[in-house]
């Protein structure tokens, strides 16, 4: 059983004035067990890749691509990333599967 102070600590850590309404809704869905079982798309465009990688910025994504060799593919003028490549890249950068 949680104490009131634990509940307050959790709220303070998860919600700030800058927290977007969509993030709040997503967190509520997770906490209420309403998580979608949909697998993310295998191929992600630039925006999708930034969101998938945790909301990183465009310059961070491009740095990963150009300096750290995150694989990407150009198809019909669009830069595409594989979700599995992003997962592997993040795990590798963190020092392995933890």
C-alpha positions, 0 to 999 in steps of 0.5 A: 500500500502506498503512502500519501507522500509516495503518491505526492512524490509520483505526481511531482515527478510525472506532471509539470506545467510543461507536460502536454495534454497528449502525454498526460492522456497517454500516461493515464491510459498506461496506468489504467491498463489501457495500453495499445497492443499495436506494434510501432510501424517498422519504418519511421519518417523523421518526425516518427523517429524523433518521437519514437526515440523519446521526443528527441530533437531534429539535430540530435537525430541527425547527429546520431545519423551522421556522427554515430552511424544510425542507419537510415534510408532515403526513399523517394526523397524521404529519409526513413528509419527502422524502429529496430535500428533506433532500439539497437542504437539506443541500447548500444549507446547506453552500454548494452542491454540493461 
